[in-house]
Amino acid sequence: MNSESFRNEIVRLINEAKEEGLPYVDIVSGDVHRNLGGYPSRIHQMPTCCDAMYALKSDHDEVIYSPPKGKGATLQIRYHLTTTNDPSNLSSRIPPVGNTKVKLPNTLRGRSLHTKIIPTVCNLKNMLTKLVEVNGDISRLKQWEKRSYFAYQLGSIKEELLAAEPNEQIKLIRNHILNGDPSHFGASCIDIYLVAYVSETIGLGKDIFFHYIKIMGISDKPNSAQAIWQVGKGDGVYLGILNDNGTVRDWDFIAAWING
């Protein structure tokens, strides 16, 4: 089966799923792998599969790019998101699957992970330091510091932050995030979850993250991808939510964030 036929088969299965009202294409892509040979015989056609799924994104209410069910299929998706075309490197480049008790959805309580998530490069820790230095006078913050401040919607807890020690500031912000509506938070905050989502469900590393940003249509500019990665991972590590490699450190927090 050539690439065009392969893509057409994917389109057919996706359209069937749409007509049946199936919400997730991981079911459909699982059928694709079962019907067309699975891992590893079709591994070289994964770019075609992913491109076809992405091309049909606008026809669905939910983003349809999602790793299919099954170990082999997940490995294929993750392989496609690496920068190598050599299957012999697969086992060394694919990270272990993350926590299986908490499923990370590709939206956060209705908040899209793919729109309005490109931040100004300013980390939360530095912004808080400056906020204390200016005694809470927002007008004295730089523009990039203001964007971080408003992304976290800190106005409602500003006075508590100014009076708190650094460790207490972290606790205040964590609780603030969990008590808030994700749709009210800006890029810097939501990028923490986006970094966790890609790291835990797609694969580890900046290169994989950058590729995800591009194929999902978020941005094709490396600087934008770098900003999302840098701020999301940096703020996540500072708040004790993420590990330095972008994976989840505090699963209880993530579960609470997802469930509300």
ZAPA-949643 format. One line per 8 residues: number of its first residue (from 1); their letters; for each residue z, x, y of N, C-alpha, C, O. Coordinates in steps of 0.2 Angstrom, whole numbers, always signed. Last residue first. Layout:
<gumars>
NUM> A> Z,X,Y,Z,X,Y,Z,X,Y,Z,X,Y | ...
</gumars>
This chain:
<gumars>
260> GNIWAAIF> +194,-53,+97,+197,-56,+103,+204,-58,+102,+207,-61,+107 | +187,-46,+88,+189,-53,+86,+192,-57,+92,+192,-63,+92 | +183,-34,+93,+178,-38,+90,+180,-45,+90,+177,-50,+92 | +196,-29,+97,+191,-30,+102,+185,-34,+100,+183,-38,+103 | +202,-28,+85,+205,-33,+90,+200,-34,+95,+199,-40,+98 | +195,-18,+79,+195,-25,+76,+197,-30,+81,+195,-36,+81 | +197,-8,+87,+191,-10,+87,+191,-17,+84,+187,-21,+86 | +211,-6,+85,+209,-8,+92,+202,-11,+91,+201,-16,+94
252> DWDRVTGN> +211,-2,+71,+215,-8,+74,+212,-11,+80,+212,-17,+82 | +204,+10,+71,+201,+4,+69,+204,-3,+71,+201,-8,+71 | +203,+23,+80,+208,+17,+80,+204,+11,+78,+202,+7,+82 | +191,+31,+79,+198,+33,+77,+203,+28,+76,+207,+28,+71 | +175,+30,+74,+181,+26,+76,+187,+30,+74,+188,+32,+68 | +164,+43,+80,+166,+38,+75,+173,+35,+78,+176,+38,+82 | +161,+53,+89,+159,+47,+91,+161,+41,+86,+160,+35,+87 | +167,+65,+87,+160,+65,+85,+157,+58,+86,+152,+56,+83
244> DNLIGLYV> +180,+64,+92,+175,+68,+96,+168,+67,+93,+164,+69,+97 | +184,+46,+89,+185,+53,+87,+179,+57,+92,+175,+54,+95 | +190,+33,+100,+185,+37,+96,+187,+44,+94,+191,+47,+98 | +202,+29,+106,+198,+24,+102,+193,+28,+97,+192,+25,+92 | +209,+36,+115,+211,+36,+109,+208,+31,+104,+210,+30,+99 | +204,+37,+128,+208,+31,+127,+211,+31,+119,+214,+26,+118 | +196,+49,+126,+202,+49,+131,+207,+43,+130,+213,+44,+130 | +186,+44,+118,+191,+49,+116,+197,+49,+120,+203,+50,+117
236> GDGKGVQW> +180,+35,+126,+183,+33,+120,+188,+38,+117,+193,+36,+114 | +175,+43,+137,+180,+38,+138,+184,+35,+132,+190,+34,+132 | +166,+51,+129,+171,+54,+133,+177,+49,+134,+183,+51,+133 | +157,+41,+123,+161,+45,+119,+167,+48,+123,+173,+48,+120 | +152,+35,+136,+155,+31,+130,+159,+35,+126,+165,+33,+124 | +148,+47,+143,+153,+42,+145,+156,+38,+140,+162,+38,+140 | +138,+53,+134,+143,+56,+137,+149,+52,+139,+155,+54,+138 | +129,+42,+130,+133,+46,+125,+139,+49,+128,+145,+49,+126
228> IAQASNPK> +124,+38,+143,+128,+33,+139,+132,+37,+134,+138,+35,+133 | +119,+50,+147,+124,+47,+151,+128,+42,+147,+134,+42,+147 | +109,+52,+138,+114,+57,+138,+120,+54,+142,+126,+55,+140 | +100,+42,+141,+104,+42,+134,+110,+47,+134,+115,+45,+131 | +96,+46,+153,+100,+40,+152,+104,+40,+146,+109,+37,+146 | +90,+58,+150,+95,+58,+155,+100,+52,+154,+106,+52,+155 | +79,+54,+142,+84,+58,+139,+90,+58,+144,+96,+58,+141 | +72,+38,+143,+74,+44,+147,+80,+47,+144,+85,+44,+143
220> DSIGMIKI> +69,+26,+138,+66,+32,+135,+67,+38,+139,+63,+43,+138 | +81,+14,+134,+78,+18,+139,+75,+24,+135,+77,+26,+130 | +81,+3,+126,+86,+3,+131,+84,+8,+136,+84,+6,+142 | +73,+1,+115,+71,-1,+121,+76,-1,+127,+74,-3,+132 | +77,+5,+103,+79,-1,+104,+77,-3,+111,+79,-9,+114 | +72,+18,+103,+69,+13,+99,+71,+6,+100,+67,+1,+98 | +81,+25,+112,+74,+24,+113,+71,+18,+109,+67,+14,+112 | +94,+24,+106,+93,+21,+113,+85,+20,+114,+84,+16,+118
212> YHFFIDKG> +91,+30,+94,+93,+23,+94,+91,+20,+101,+89,+15,+101 | +89,+43,+98,+84,+40,+95,+85,+32,+95,+80,+28,+96 | +102,+46,+103,+97,+46,+108,+91,+42,+105,+87,+39,+108 | +109,+46,+90,+111,+41,+96,+105,+41,+101,+103,+35,+103 | +103,+57,+84,+102,+50,+81,+104,+45,+86,+100,+40,+87 | +107,+67,+92,+100,+66,+91,+99,+59,+89,+94,+55,+91 | +121,+66,+92,+118,+65,+98,+111,+63,+97,+108,+58,+100 | +129,+60,+77,+126,+65,+81,+122,+62,+87,+120,+56,+87
204> LGITESVY> +128,+49,+62,+132,+53,+67,+127,+58,+71,+121,+60,+69 | +122,+32,+60,+123,+39,+58,+126,+43,+64,+126,+41,+70 | +124,+18,+59,+117,+21,+59,+118,+28,+57,+115,+30,+52 | +137,+14,+60,+132,+10,+56,+125,+13,+55,+122,+11,+51 | +145,+23,+67,+147,+20,+61,+142,+17,+56,+143,+16,+50 | +137,+27,+78,+140,+32,+74,+142,+29,+67,+141,+33,+62 | +134,+14,+84,+129,+18,+81,+131,+24,+76,+129,+25,+71 | +147,+9,+87,+142,+6,+83,+137,+10,+80,+136,+10,+74
196> AVLYIDIC> +152,+19,+95,+155,+18,+89,+151,+14,+84,+150,+16,+78 | +143,+18,+106,+144,+24,+103,+147,+23,+96,+145,+26,+91 | +147,+4,+110,+140,+6,+107,+140,+13,+104,+136,+13,+99 | +160,+5,+114,+158,+2,+108,+151,+3,+105,+150,+4,+99 | +158,+13,+125,+163,+15,+120,+161,+12,+113,+160,+15,+108 | +150,+5,+133,+147,+11,+130,+151,+14,+124,+149,+17,+120 | +158,-3,+139,+154,-6,+133,+151,+0,+130,+150,-1,+124 | +163,+5,+150,+167,+2,+145,+164,+0,+139,+166,+2,+133
188> SAGFHSPD> +151,+8,+157,+156,+13,+155,+160,+11,+149,+162,+15,+145 | +145,-5,+161,+142,+0,+156,+147,+5,+153,+148,+6,+147 | +158,-18,+163,+152,-14,+164,+150,-9,+159,+153,-8,+154 | +165,-34,+158,+165,-26,+159,+158,-23,+159,+153,-26,+157 | +163,-47,+155,+165,-45,+162,+165,-38,+163,+166,-35,+169 | +160,-48,+142,+155,-49,+146,+156,-47,+154,+152,-47,+158 | +173,-46,+136,+168,-41,+136,+162,-42,+141,+159,-37,+143 | +187,-52,+144,+181,-54,+141,+175,-48,+141,+174,-46,+147
180> GNLIHNRI> +203,-44,+140,+197,-46,+144,+191,-48,+140,+191,-48,+134 | +212,-38,+132,+214,-45,+135,+208,-48,+139,+208,-54,+141 | +207,-26,+129,+208,-31,+124,+209,-38,+126,+207,-43,+123 | +207,-20,+142,+201,-21,+138,+202,-26,+133,+197,-30,+133 | +221,-19,+143,+217,-23,+148,+210,-24,+145,+208,-30,+146 | +226,-11,+133,+228,-18,+133,+223,-22,+138,+221,-28,+136 | +219,+1,+138,+218,-2,+132,+220,-9,+131,+216,-13,+129 | +226,+2,+151,+219,+1,+151,+217,-2,+144,+213,-6,+143
172> LKIQENPE> +239,+5,+147,+238,-1,+151,+230,-3,+151,+228,-9,+150 | +238,+16,+139,+240,+10,+136,+238,+4,+140,+236,-1,+138 | +234,+25,+150,+230,+24,+144,+232,+17,+140,+227,+14,+139 | +246,+25,+158,+239,+22,+160,+234,+21,+155,+231,+16,+155 | +255,+31,+150,+256,+24,+151,+249,+21,+154,+248,+15,+153 | +250,+44,+151,+250,+41,+144,+251,+33,+145,+248,+29,+141 | +252,+46,+165,+245,+47,+162,+245,+43,+155,+240,+39,+154 | +263,+34,+172,+262,+41,+170,+255,+41,+166,+253,+35,+164
164> AALLEEKI> +261,+22,+185,+262,+24,+178,+260,+31,+177,+256,+34,+181 | +257,+17,+197,+264,+18,+196,+266,+21,+189,+271,+23,+188 | +244,+14,+196,+246,+19,+201,+253,+21,+200,+255,+27,+202 | +243,+4,+187,+240,+11,+185,+243,+16,+190,+245,+22,+188 | +249,-6,+194,+252,-4,+188,+250,+3,+186,+254,+8,+184 | +239,-8,+203,+245,-6,+205,+250,-3,+200,+253,+1,+200 | +227,-12,+195,+228,-6,+199,+235,-4,+201,+236,+2,+201 | +224,-22,+188,+230,-18,+185,+230,-12,+189,+234,-7,+187
156> SGLQYAFY> +213,-29,+194,+219,-33,+192,+225,-29,+189,+231,-31,+189 | +204,-18,+195,+207,-21,+201,+214,-25,+199,+218,-25,+203 | +196,-14,+185,+203,-11,+186,+207,-14,+191,+213,-13,+192 | +184,-15,+177,+188,-21,+181,+195,-19,+182,+199,-23,+180 | +177,-5,+172,+183,-7,+169,+187,-12,+172,+192,-14,+169 | +167,-5,+182,+165,-6,+175,+171,-8,+171,+170,-12,+166 | +174,-1,+193,+172,-8,+193,+170,-10,+186,+170,-15,+183 | +176,+13,+190,+182,+8,+192,+180,+1,+191,+184,-3,+188
148> SRKEWQKL> +163,+17,+189,+168,+18,+183,+173,+13,+184,+175,+9,+180 | +159,+15,+202,+155,+12,+197,+160,+12,+190,+160,+7,+187 | +167,+24,+209,+168,+16,+210,+164,+13,+205,+167,+8,+202 | +162,+36,+206,+169,+34,+204,+170,+27,+204,+173,+24,+200 | +149,+36,+211,+150,+36,+204,+157,+34,+202,+158,+32,+196 | +153,+36,+225,+150,+30,+222,+150,+30,+215,+151,+24,+212 | +171,+41,+227,+163,+42,+227,+160,+36,+224,+163,+32,+220 | +184,+32,+236,+181,+35,+230,+173,+36,+231,+170,+33,+235
140> RSIDGNVE> +188,+26,+247,+188,+34,+247,+186,+37,+240,+185,+43,+240 | +189,+13,+244,+184,+15,+249,+183,+23,+249,+178,+25,+251 | +201,+11,+237,+194,+11,+233,+189,+14,+238,+184,+17,+235 | +215,+18,+237,+211,+16,+242,+203,+17,+239,+201,+22,+239 | +225,+23,+228,+222,+16,+227,+217,+14,+232,+215,+8,+231 | +228,+36,+233,+233,+30,+233,+230,+23,+232,+232,+18,+236 | +220,+46,+230,+219,+42,+237,+223,+36,+237,+222,+31,+241 | +225,+50,+218,+225,+55,+224,+224,+51,+231,+227,+53,+236
132> VLKTLMNK> +223,+39,+210,+230,+41,+211,+230,+45,+218,+234,+44,+222 | +209,+41,+209,+212,+34,+212,+219,+35,+214,+221,+33,+219 | +207,+53,+203,+205,+52,+210,+208,+46,+213,+211,+46,+219 | +212,+50,+190,+215,+55,+194,+214,+54,+202,+218,+55,+206 | +202,+40,+187,+210,+38,+188,+213,+44,+192,+218,+42,+196 | +191,+48,+186,+191,+43,+191,+198,+41,+192,+200,+39,+198 | +194,+56,+175,+193,+59,+182,+194,+54,+187,+196,+55,+193 | +195,+47,+165,+200,+51,+166,+200,+54,+174,+205,+54,+177
124> LNCVTPII> +182,+41,+164,+187,+37,+166,+193,+41,+168,+197,+40,+173 | +168,+51,+171,+172,+48,+166,+179,+45,+168,+181,+46,+174 | +152,+47,+176,+159,+48,+179,+164,+46,+173,+163,+40,+171 | +136,+45,+178,+140,+50,+174,+147,+51,+177,+147,+56,+182 | +134,+27,+177,+134,+34,+181,+138,+38,+178,+144,+36,+175 | +127,+20,+162,+132,+21,+167,+130,+27,+172,+126,+31,+170 | +119,+7,+155,+118,+14,+157,+122,+16,+163,+121,+13,+168 | +119,-6,+151,+124,-1,+148,+123,+6,+150,+125,+11,+146
116> KTHLSRGR> +111,-17,+152,+116,-15,+157,+122,-11,+154,+128,-12,+155 | +109,-21,+135,+107,-22,+142,+113,-20,+146,+119,-21,+145 | +113,-19,+122,+107,-16,+124,+105,-17,+131,+99,-15,+133 | +124,-26,+118,+125,-18,+118,+118,-15,+120,+118,-9,+121 | +129,-41,+125,+124,-37,+122,+126,-29,+123,+128,-27,+128 | +143,-51,+121,+140,-45,+126,+135,-41,+122,+137,-38,+117 | +147,-58,+111,+142,-61,+115,+139,-56,+120,+134,-57,+123 | +156,-50,+105,+159,-56,+107,+154,-59,+112,+156,-62,+117
108> LTNPLKVK> +145,-38,+106,+152,-38,+106,+155,-45,+109,+155,-45,+115 | +133,-36,+93,+135,-38,+100,+142,-38,+100,+145,-38,+95 | +132,-31,+81,+127,-28,+86,+128,-31,+93,+124,-30,+97 | +148,-29,+73,+142,-32,+75,+138,-29,+80,+141,-25,+84 | +155,-20,+61,+154,-19,+68,+147,-23,+69,+142,-21,+67 | +167,-24,+50,+160,-24,+51,+159,-24,+58,+161,-29,+62 | +180,-16,+42,+178,-19,+49,+171,-19,+50,+168,-13,+50 | +180,-11,+30,+184,-17,+31,+183,-20,+37,+184,-26,+38
100> TNGVPPIR> +174,+1,+29,+170,-5,+26,+174,-11,+27,+171,-17,+26 | +171,+15,+40,+176,+10,+37,+173,+3,+35,+169,+0,+39 | +155,+23,+36,+162,+22,+39,+166,+17,+36,+165,+15,+30 | +147,+33,+25,+147,+27,+28,+155,+26,+31,+159,+28,+27 | +144,+51,+29,+147,+45,+25,+147,+39,+29,+148,+39,+35 | +128,+56,+36,+135,+56,+36,+138,+50,+31,+134,+46,+30 | +114,+65,+31,+117,+58,+31,+125,+58,+31,+127,+60,+26 | +111,+78,+29,+110,+75,+36,+113,+68,+37,+114,+66,+42
92> SSLNSPDN> +111,+82,+16,+115,+86,+21,+115,+83,+28,+120,+84,+32 | +102,+73,+10,+109,+72,+8,+114,+76,+13,+119,+74,+14 | +89,+77,+16,+92,+70,+17,+100,+70,+16,+104,+68,+20 | +81,+87,+15,+87,+88,+19,+91,+82,+20,+96,+82,+23 | +71,+83,+7,+75,+88,+4,+81,+89,+8,+87,+91,+5 | +62,+76,+16,+67,+72,+12,+72,+77,+8,+78,+74,+6 | +58,+80,+31,+59,+83,+25,+64,+80,+21,+70,+81,+22 | +57,+77,+44,+53,+73,+39,+53,+76,+32,+49,+74,+28
84> TTTLHYRI> +70,+75,+56,+67,+79,+51,+62,+74,+47,+64,+68,+46 | +78,+69,+64,+73,+72,+67,+68,+76,+62,+64,+79,+64 | +84,+52,+60,+85,+59,+60,+78,+62,+63,+73,+59,+64 | +81,+39,+57,+84,+41,+63,+86,+48,+64,+88,+50,+69 | +77,+39,+44,+72,+38,+49,+75,+40,+56,+71,+42,+60 | +90,+40,+38,+85,+46,+37,+80,+45,+43,+78,+50,+46 | +95,+27,+40,+98,+33,+43,+93,+39,+43,+93,+43,+48 | +86,+20,+32,+87,+19,+39,+89,+25,+43,+87,+27,+48
76> QLTAGKGK> +89,+26,+20,+82,+26,+22,+82,+25,+30,+79,+29,+34 | +103,+22,+18,+101,+29,+18,+94,+30,+21,+92,+35,+25 | +101,+9,+17,+105,+11,+22,+103,+19,+23,+102,+21,+29 | +94,+8,+4,+91,+6,+10,+94,+9,+17,+91,+10,+21 | +104,+13,-4,+98,+16,-4,+94,+15,+3,+92,+19,+6 | +115,+4,-3,+116,+11,-1,+109,+14,+0,+108,+18,+5 | +114,-12,+5,+113,-7,-1,+112,+0,+1,+110,+1,+6 | +105,-21,+17,+110,-20,+13,+109,-15,+7,+103,-14,+6
68> PPSYIVED> +98,-12,+32,+98,-17,+27,+104,-16,+22,+107,-11,+22 | +103,-11,+49,+103,-8,+42,+103,-13,+37,+107,-17,+37 | +93,-19,+61,+100,-19,+58,+99,-15,+51,+94,-17,+47 | +85,-26,+73,+86,-20,+70,+93,-19,+67,+97,-18,+71 | +85,-38,+79,+84,-38,+72,+84,-31,+69,+84,-31,+63 | +96,-46,+90,+92,-40,+89,+91,-39,+82,+96,-40,+78 | +94,-64,+91,+98,-58,+90,+94,-52,+89,+88,-52,+86 | +83,-72,+93,+89,-73,+98,+94,-67,+97,+97,-64,+102
60> HDSKLAYM> +67,-66,+92,+73,-68,+89,+79,-68,+94,+79,-64,+99 | +56,-61,+98,+55,-67,+95,+61,-70,+92,+62,-76,+89 | +58,-48,+101,+58,-53,+107,+57,-60,+104,+59,-65,+107 | +57,-40,+90,+63,-42,+92,+63,-48,+97,+68,-52,+97 | +45,-36,+84,+47,-43,+83,+53,-45,+87,+55,-51,+86 | +46,-22,+85,+41,-26,+88,+42,-33,+89,+39,-37,+93 | +56,-19,+76,+57,-19,+84,+52,-23,+87,+54,-26,+92 | +50,-21,+64,+56,-25,+66,+57,-25,+73,+59,-30,+76
52> ADCCTPMQ> +40,-11,+65,+38,-18,+64,+44,-23,+66,+43,-28,+70 | +47,+1,+66,+43,-1,+72,+41,-9,+71,+41,-12,+76 | +53,+1,+54,+58,+0,+60,+53,-2,+66,+56,-6,+70 | +42,+2,+45,+47,-3,+44,+51,-5,+51,+51,-10,+53 | +37,+14,+50,+33,+8,+50,+37,+2,+50,+36,-3,+54 | +47,+23,+46,+46,+22,+53,+41,+16,+54,+42,+12,+59 | +47,+22,+32,+53,+19,+36,+51,+18,+43,+53,+13,+46 | +38,+28,+24,+36,+22,+28,+41,+19,+32,+40,+14,+35
44> HIRSPYGG> +44,+38,+17,+40,+40,+22,+37,+34,+26,+34,+35,+32 | +51,+31,+7,+55,+33,+13,+51,+35,+18,+53,+35,+24 | +47,+24,-4,+44,+22,+2,+48,+25,+8,+47,+23,+14 | +54,+30,-15,+47,+31,-15,+44,+28,-8,+38,+31,-7 | +68,+32,-17,+65,+35,-11,+58,+35,-11,+55,+38,-6 | +71,+15,-12,+72,+22,-11,+71,+26,-17,+73,+24,-23 | +58,+2,-14,+65,+5,-12,+65,+13,-11,+60,+16,-11 | +47,-5,-17,+49,+1,-21,+55,+4,-19,+58,+7,-24
36> LNRHVDGS> +45,-18,-11,+40,-12,-10,+42,-6,-13,+40,+0,-11 | +55,-26,-14,+49,-28,-16,+44,-22,-16,+39,-22,-19 | +67,-20,-9,+66,-22,-16,+59,-23,-19,+57,-21,-24 | +64,-19,+4,+65,-13,+0,+64,-14,-7,+62,-10,-11 | +62,-32,+8,+57,-27,+9,+58,-21,+4,+53,-19,+1 | +75,-37,+6,+69,-39,+2,+63,-34,+2,+60,-33,-3 | +81,-30,+16,+83,-29,+10,+78,-31,+5,+77,-28,+0 | +75,-36,+27,+73,-29,+26,+76,-27,+19,+73,-22,+16
28> VIDVYPLG> +81,-48,+26,+74,-48,+25,+72,-41,+23,+68,-39,+19 | +95,-45,+28,+93,-49,+22,+85,-48,+21,+84,-46,+15 | +94,-40,+41,+96,-35,+35,+95,-39,+29,+94,-35,+24 | +91,-49,+50,+85,-47,+46,+87,-41,+41,+83,-39,+37 | +100,-64,+51,+100,-57,+51,+95,-54,+47,+93,-56,+41 | +99,-78,+51,+101,-75,+57,+100,-67,+57,+100,-64,+62 | +87,-89,+45,+92,-84,+43,+93,-80,+50,+88,-78,+53 | +79,-100,+46,+85,-100,+50,+90,-94,+49,+96,-95,+50
20> EEKAENIL> +67,-101,+40,+73,-103,+36,+79,-103,+40,+84,-105,+38 | +59,-95,+50,+58,-102,+48,+64,-105,+44,+65,-111,+45 | +64,-82,+49,+65,-85,+55,+64,-93,+54,+68,-97,+56 | +60,-78,+36,+67,-79,+37,+68,-83,+44,+73,-87,+44 | +46,-78,+38,+49,-83,+33,+56,-84,+35,+59,-89,+35 | +45,-67,+47,+44,-74,+50,+46,-80,+45,+48,-85,+47 | +49,-57,+39,+53,-59,+45,+52,-66,+47,+56,-69,+49 | +39,-57,+30,+46,-58,+27,+50,-60,+33,+54,-65,+32
12> RVIENRFS> +28,-54,+38,+28,-60,+34,+35,-62,+32,+37,-68,+33 | +32,-41,+43,+31,-47,+47,+31,-53,+44,+34,-58,+46 | +31,-34,+30,+38,-35,+34,+37,-41,+39,+42,-45,+39 | +18,-35,+28,+22,-38,+23,+29,-39,+26,+33,-44,+25 | +13,-28,+39,+11,-35,+38,+16,-38,+33,+18,-44,+34 | +17,-15,+35,+20,-18,+41,+18,-26,+41,+23,-30,+43 | +10,-13,+24,+17,-12,+23,+20,-16,+29,+25,-20,+29 | -3,-13,+29,-1,-18,+24,+6,-19,+23,+9,-24,+23
4> ESNM> -2,-1,+37,-4,-8,+40,-2,-14,+35,+1,-19,+37 | +0,+9,+27,+5,+7,+33,+4,+0,+36,+9,-3,+37 | -5,+3,+11,-5,+8,+17,+0,+5,+22,+3,+0,+21 | +0,+4,-6,+0,+0,+0,+0,+4,+6,+4,+9,+7
</gumars>
